[in-house]
């Protein structure tokens, strides 16, 4: 499978644009990011966060241990799997619901914390937003020209 290549002039312009964007991004962080400060949290919050980080790595390690035990002691592994197969379906549903609620609640809590922090630090009016627009980032050579698809859409809409 071959991929189409860009003409050298366009590729060079794209690389120049990427370099310019990288230089601008590295120069000064956006005002919203610069305004964020590390939040002081209580020891209990840090402890709960640490405990909340344990289930996923423990589940991965447990899965790897089960795989290893199936290779090393197949009879022991078969006995454990038989015991699991005897568990009623309702118990599996309860375990699934508890795990889903745990991870879902953690995700929701993190999302709400992030939104709350953004609401307190983000600019509140358009006047607070820096006037850098995307238009001044584009070189003149990549300016907009005629667009047949857009013209057809406008004509069909009218």
N, C-alpha and C positions, 0 to 999 in steps of 0.2 A: 504494500500500500504506500503510495507516495502522497505527500502533502504539498499543496501549492506553496510556493515561496513568494515572498513580497519582493517587489522591485527594490533594489538597493537604496534608492532615494527615500522611499517611504519607510523602509526599515530603519534607516539612519535618523529620519525625523522622529520616528516612534521612540528610538533609544534616547535621542536628545530630550524629548518630552518626559520620558521616564526619569532621566537624570535630573531634570529641572524639578519635577514633582518630588523626587526623593530629597533633593537639597532643601526645598521649601518645607517639607515635612520634618526634616531633621533640625532645621534652624530654630524654630520656636514651636513649642507645643500649642495646640488650640487653647483658647482661654478657658474653656470648660475643664479640660484636663489639668491645666495649670492651677485652677482654683480648687481642685480636689486635695484634701489633706487626709492623711491616715486617720481613721476614726479610732478613738480610744474606746476600748471595750472592756467590760468587766471580766474578771477571772472566770466566773461561771460561764459567760458567753464563749470564751475561748475554749474552755473545757468541753462544752457541748458541741462546738464546731469540730474539735478534735475527735470526739466520739462519733460524730456524724460522718466523718471521713473514713471510718473503719469498715462499714459493711461491704462496700464494693470490692476493696482489695481482699478482704477475707473470703468473699464468695469466689473470687478468681483463684486464690490460693487453695480453697477447699475443692474447687473443680479439678485443679491440677493434682492435688493429693488423691482424689478419687480415681483419676486416670492412672496415676502411678500405682495405686493399690490394685487396680484391675489388672495391671501388667505383672505385679509382683505376687499377689495372692488372689488368684481368680476365684477360689472357693469362698474366701472371706467376703469378697466383693459381691458375689452372687447371692450370698445369704443376706447382705444389707439391701440389695436391690429387691429381693423377694419381700423383705419387710416393708420397703417403701411401696411396693405394688399392692400390698394388703391395706394400705391407708385408704380410708373412704374419700370419695371425690369431694365431699363437702369440706374436708379438712384442707385439701389442696386449694380449693377456692378461697378459704379463709387466709391461708398463708400468702396466696397471690394478692389478696386485697390488702393485707397488712404491709407487704413490701411495696405495693403500688402507692399506698397512702404515705408511707414513710418517704419514699423518694419524691413523690409528687409534692408533698408538703414542704420538703426541703427546697425544691426548685422554686415553688411559689414564694417562699419566704425570701430567698435570695433575689428573686425578680422584684419583689416589692421593696426590699432594701435598696436595690440599685435605682429603681424609679424614684424613691423618696430622696435619695442622695442627689440624683440628677435634677430633681425639681428644686432643690435648695441651692444648687450651684449654677444651673444653666441660666443663660441670659433670659430675661423676662420680656423684653420688647425687641423689635427688629432693630432699633437703634443701638442696642447693646451688641449686636452681632457684627463682627468685623466685615468690612466691605469687600474683602477679597472674593471675587466671583470666579467661577470656573472658566469664564470666557477669556480672562487675561492669562490663563495658564496655557491655552492652545496657541501654537505658532500660527502665523498667518497662512503658511502653506497648507495647513490642515483645515482651513476655514471651510464654511459650508458652501457648497455649490448647488447646482440643480439636483433635485431628488425626484426622480420619475415616480417612485412609489408614493411619496408624500403628495405630489401633485395629483396623481390619480385618485388618491383617497379624498383630497379636498374637492376635486371635481365631482366625485360620486356623492359626497356629502351635500353639495350645493344643489 
